[in-house]
Structures are given as structure tokens and as C-alpha cells.
């Protein structure tokens, strides 16, 4: 054009406005310094990739696990109210189970697999507390692309936040303790949907859990064994009827 070389640079800045501006500014600086367009662009894109890589998004396993907990929390907000639901989720802190309800404990496991196969990380994770029933809620998700009912981690985080009032700060603080950062929301673009209806299983004497008590009772020199992680496939087990707080979540269509 007009005897010179012209280029058009198009940047998709949705959700990353600051980073997109920084990218364009870096290219312009290189052009002003006398570098060619293709060199300036290559240098800036490489630096931009390093910037995103350094932000440390959650692994897919942790992302899916957090989505599962949040889906349960979202349901509980509608059934038992904000403060009770948040207390049930956050109060246990470092305890083994994800939710401590009035009359039961709940462990949430989420998978992208075709089977209800879940990783149990320790021999204490499925150990029930004294005189309290323990339920395992199994959630199966699948990658959904642009499906109408699909959702990302950022979507679920935002939907719950808009429902909260008195406990919003507690909610944000807990998410941060799990590795979530609002500034990184655009890094979680993968979208999911329910593969099947969630199901609940009572972890009783007939449930195939590897617990410290069972190791101590059956294994010679049990003090030499541990920690133990294992995978359990619940596909062939018949789900139970969980506490009423969760009955709608595990027994109705999800959308």
C-alpha cells in the first residue's frame, strides 16, 4: 500500500484484555526499534505464551474435581440455603470429607471416564466418622464443546458467586485456597456437561473401600503399609438413596 508493506494483526482479546494490550504494545515497540513485523510478532507471541504458562492453572484432574464439588454446592444452596450450605462445605477445612451435613458426611468424586471409576487418594478418604454415615457422590462429566448445556469451571464459579451474599468472601477465600484465581478465569475454556445422572453410594461394611481399619485388621505388620491410593469402579453397584439434601441432585435430570 502506497509503496510500502502493510500488515493486519487481529487479536482475540475476549477475557484477556490486559494481556492482549501488552502483546500489541510489545509488537509496536519492536517495530519502532526497527525489527521486521514477523520478527516482532514472533518475539511477542513467545513472551505471551511464557506469561500464560507462568500463571499456573489447575490440572484437569483438579479442575474436574473442583467442578464436582461446586455442582453439589450449587444444588445445596437451593435446598438448604446459603449459610448452611457454605458451612457444610467450608467448615471441615482439612477434614477428609468434602461436605459435613447435619446427619451425614459426603465425599464427592468426579470423572471424565465412560465408567464410574474414581481415584481414592488415601486409605482414610472413605473412612466414615464415628456414628456418622458416609456417602460417596459419583459425578460423570464429558467434554462438551459448544453444547447448549455445557459449562466451564469459570461458569460454575461465577454462577455460584452471584447467588451468595453474606458468605461471598468466604467462598472466594476457599476457592483461592484450592488454587483458583479470578484473573486466570480465561485459562479454563474447556466446557463440560453431564455424561450421566450423578449417583450416591452409602459407604458401609459392604462397600469396597480400602480403609486403615481394614488394613490393620487383615494385613500382617499393617504399620508398614501406607499411604494407599487406589481406583474404584462403581459402574456395577446399585446406587442408594442419600439424605434429602442430595436426593434431587442424584435423582433428577441435570441441565
N, C-alpha and C positions, 0 to 999 in steps of 0.2 A: 504494500500500500504506500503510495506516494514515494516510491523508490526505496522503501525500507522494509525490513522483516517485522511482521506483527504476529502476536500470539494471543490466543484467548485462553485464560485459565479459569476453570469452573471448579468451585469448591462446594461440596455439600456440607453446610455448617449446622445442620439440624442437631441441636443438643450439645454442640461443641463450638459455640461461638467464639469463646476466648482463644481456643486452640487454633481455630480456622483463621482468625485475625493474625495470630502470631505467625502462622505459616505464610500467609500472604506478605506480611511485613518483612519476614526473613528473605523471601524471594526478591522483593523490591530492593532491599538493602544490597543483596548480591549483584543485582542488575546495575544499581548506582555505582557499585565498586568496580564495574567493568566486566563481570563474568557473563558468559552467554546464558541465554534463557534455559537451555537444557541442563547446564551445569548448576545454575542457581536452583532450579526446581528439584533436581536430584538431591542436592545437599540438604535442602529444607525438608523434603519428604523423609529422608533418612533420619533427620533430627526429630521430626514429628513422631515417627514410629518409636524412637527411643523414649520420647516423652510418655507415650501411651503405655509402653511396656513397663516403665518405671512406676506406674500408678498401682500395679499390683491388684488386679481384680481377683475376686474369689474364683477358685477352681470350679469346674462344672459340678463336681460332686457336692461341694459345699453350697453352691448356688441352688441346686435342686433340693438339697436338704432344707435350706432356709425357706425356699418357696413352700415346701410341705408344711413346715411349722406355721408359716404365715396364713396359709389357706385354712388351717384348723383355727387359728386365732380369729380370722375374719368371720368364720361361722360362729364362733363363741361370742363375738361382740354382738351378734344379732340375737343370741339366745339367752345369755346371762348378763349382758351389759358390759360397759367399758371397764369399770374399775375392777370388777370381779374377774373378768377375762384376763386383763393385764396382770393382775396379781397372780392368777393361776399360772401364767406363762413366765413372768419375770422373777417372781419371788424365790423360786428354788435356787437361782444363781448357779452354783457349781454342782447342784444335785444331779443324779444320773438321769432322771426322767424329765421330759420336755414340759409336761403340764402336771400340776398338782391340783386336782379338783377337790371339792368338798369331801367326796366319798370314794375317790379312786385316783390313781396315777395313770398318766398316758405317755407312751413313747411313740413318736411319730417317725415313720420310715418312708422314704420316697425313692422311687426307682424310675429309670427310663427304659428298663428292660421289658421284654414281652411277658416275662413271668414275674410273679411277686417274690423276687429274690432280693433280699436285703442284707447288707453287711452289718453285723453286730460287732462293735468295735472293742468291747471289753466283756469279761465274764461277769461283770456287775451290772451291765446295762439293762438286762432283763431280769434282774433280781427284784422281786416285789418287796416293798417296805412292810414292816410288821403290821399285821391286821389290816392291810390296805390292798384291794385288788389292783392289778396292773393290766392295762390294756395296750396292745400294740395296734396302732392305726397304720395300715398299709395304703400308700398312695402310688398309683402308677400314672406317670405322665409320658407324653410323647412329643417330639418336636413338631411344631405346627405351622411354621412359615407364616403365611398371611391369612390363616383361617380366622373367621369372624370371631370365634370364641377363644382365640389364643391370648396368652398373657406372658409377659416377661417378669423377671424379678422386680424391675423398676416399676412396672404397672401395679403389682400386688403391694409393694411398699407404699406407693402413692395412694392407692385406694384406701388402705387402712389408715394412713395418716389423716386423710380428710374426715374420717369418722371419729377421730379422737379429739378430746378437749382437755380434760384435767390430766390425762396421762400421756399427752403427746411428747413431752420432754423425756419421760421415762422410756417411751417407745424408741425414740431416736437414739438415746444413750445405749439401749440394749442392742440395737442394730449395729451401732458403731463398735460395740464390744465383739460382735461377730465378724467384723471386717468390712461392713457396708459403709460407703461414703457417698453422700448425695452428689458430690462433684464427679463421681465415677459412673453415674447412672447410665450414660450413653454407652458404656462398655458392655452393658448387659442387654444386647439386642436380640439374643436368642429367645424365641417365643415357644410356649408350650401349651398343651391342652390335656385334659384328662384322657387317658387311654381306656380306663375302666372306672367304675364307681369305687371310691375308697371303701375299704373293708376293715373291720375291727376284730381282733382276736384276744380272748382272755388268756393271759399268761399264767396258767395254773399248773398242777402237777403233771398233766398230760401234754403240756406244750413242750416242744423240743428245744428248750433253751439250755445253753451251757452256762451254768452259774457257778460261783465259787462254792456254794454249799454242795452241789452235786460233785464237783471236783474233789472236795475234801472227803466226801463220803465214798467215792468209788476209785480214786486214783492213789496208788501207793506213793508215799512221800509227796503229798499234794503241795507242800510248801515250796517244792522245786518247780512247780508249774505256774506259768503266768508271765506276762499278761496274755490273755487268749482273745483272739478275734476270729470270727467265723462268718460264713454266709448261710442264710436260712431261706428255703423256698417254701412259701406259704400257699402256692397255687392249688394244691390238692386238699388243703384244710378248709373246713366249713366255718365261715365267719360267725361270730356271736352277736348278741345284742348288747351294745355298750350302754353306758349311762345316758340318760335322756338328753344331756347336753350335746352329745355327739350323734345321737340316733339319726337326725336329719342329714347330717354330713355324710354318714356312711350308707344311708339307705335311700337317697333320692338322687335324681338326675342332677348333674352338675353343669353349670353354664357360666 
